[in-house]
C-alpha cells in the first residue's frame, strides 16, 4: 500500500483491446477517461491498451475504477 500522500506508479495491461477490429479504443480517449477519474501522469503505449499512470489509491480500487470507467465510456 502506498505511503500516505505518496503516488505509486502502476501499469494496466488491457486484454482484448484494439485487436482483430473489435473493442477499439483511441488511446487519447482512454487517457482522458482515466485522467477524469483522478489518475495522474497517464501514458499509453501505441494502440496496445497498455497504460502507465500514478495514483495513491490501492490496487484493488484502481482495478475496479478502471473497469467501470471503460465500460461506461466505451461500452465493454
C-alpha positions in Angstrom: 0.0 0.0 0.0 1.4 3.4 -0.9 2.6 5.7 1.9 0.1 8.4 2.8 0.4 11.2 0.2 2.9 9.3 -2.0 2.0 8.5 -5.5 2.8 5.0 -6.8 3.4 4.1 -10.4 1.1 1.4 -11.9 0.8 -0.4 -15.2 -2.5 -1.7 -16.5 -2.4 -4.2 -19.4 -5.8 -4.3 -21.0 -6.6 -7.6 -22.9 -8.8 -7.7 -26.0 -8.4 -4.0 -26.8 -7.8 -2.9 -30.4 -7.1 -6.4 -31.6 -8.9 -8.0 -34.6 -11.0 -5.0 -35.3 -13.0 -5.4 -32.0 -13.1 -3.3 -28.8 -11.4 -0.3 -30.4 -10.3 2.5 -28.1 -8.3 5.5 -29.2 -5.5 5.9 -26.7 -6.1 9.7 -26.4 -9.7 9.0 -25.3 -8.5 6.3 -22.9 -6.0 8.7 -21.3 -8.7 11.4 -20.9 -11.2 8.9 -19.4 -8.7 7.7 -16.8 -7.5 11.3 -16.0 -11.2 12.2 -15.4 -11.3 9.7 -12.6 -8.2 11.1 -10.9 -5.3 9.1 -12.3 -2.2 11.2 -12.8 0.6 11.2 -15.4 -1.4 8.8 -17.6 0.5 7.4 -20.6 -0.3 4.8 -23.2 1.8 2.7 -25.4 0.9 2.7 -29.1 -2.5 1.2 -29.7 -1.9 -1.7 -27.3 -4.1 -0.8 -24.4 -1.1 -0.7 -22.1 -1.3 2.1 -19.6 1.1 3.7 -17.2 -0.2 6.0 -14.5 0.3 7.3 -11.0 -2.1 7.1 -8.1 -2.1 7.0 -4.3 -5.0 4.5 -4.2 -5.0 0.8 -3.6 -4.5 -1.6 -6.5 -7.9 -3.3 -6.0 -9.7 0.0 -6.0 -7.8 1.1 -9.2 -8.8 -2.1 -11.0 -12.5 -1.6 -10.2 -12.4 2.1 -11.2 -10.6 1.3 -14.4 -13.1 -1.5 -15.4 -16.1 0.7 -14.5 -14.8 3.7 -16.4 -14.0 1.7 -19.6 -17.4 0.1 -19.5 -19.2 3.5 -19.0 -17.1 5.3 -21.6 -16.6 2.6 -24.3 -19.3 0.1 -23.7 -17.3 -3.0 -23.0 
